[in-house]
Amino acid sequence: MTDDKSLHNFHRDSLNRIFGAIPGHYDLVNRLFTWGMDKSWRRQLVSAILKHHPKKILDIGCGTGDLSTSIALHSQGTIEITGYDFSEPMLEIATCNAQELVPNAKLTFIQGEAAQMPFPDEAFDCIGISFALRNLIFENPLAERHLSEIRRVLKTGGHFLCVESSQPRNRIIRALSHFYIRSYVYWIGVLISGDRDAYRYLAQSAINFYTPEEVGKKFLAAGFRQFFYRPLFFGAAGIYQALK
């Protein structure tokens, strides 16, 4: 029988390989996937984060640094931001992007795993995630530990905010969304990157991701006090918010 540690290692190694293989194409494919709407959705997430006037922000699964640099730009460098990701190739791009776009920002990128973050308890006023929540909680053997770690490093009264793909409540719109992902998103990703496994995972995880209600139950079970959800583009994506 496979133990939890083996399952974790398998999942971690698979994601490392997937995201290590596509960093140079990742942002371009995201633009094509969403017809550029991901930039607007991320701006809405940044606005929601800054509304709470945080002084220290953690961007988990920061990837190439889009969310971190956007926060730095809109806050005019007044906020201390930490970008955190397990993918070294992604972080290399994030560092270059930050040096070009926000050279004077209080922005640091750190490599590590979300299951065991190197930060003290209640270290951050706000935690943000941009299209990486699926990787942490969907069919991940360490989903509960990831949520526990997010809660641990977030200050009491602090906010978790995330933009992520979602499941439209309307059955017709949901079916069209899934068809679009299978017939367009997957194949465009494969054509641009040449990596079938990476975009098979990204497509399948989006199609089978939990409903907003299921995501909310997971956060409340992890000890968060409140959970909110706001749909974007007919529910194909959404902004998720949890209060500690």
Secondary structure, 3 states (H helix, E strand, C coil): CCCHHHHHHHHHHHHHHHHHHCHHHHHHHHHHHHCCHHHHHHHHHHHHHHCCCCCEEEEECCCCCHHHHHHHHHCCCCCEEEEEECCHHHHHHHHHHHHHHCCCCCEEEEECCCCCCCCCCCCEEEEEEECCHHHHHCCCCCHHHHHHHHHHHEEEEEEEEEEEECCCCCHHHHHHHHHHHHHHHHHHHHHHHCCHHHHHHHHHHHHCCCCHHHHHHHHHHCCCCEEEEEEEHHHCEEEEEEEC
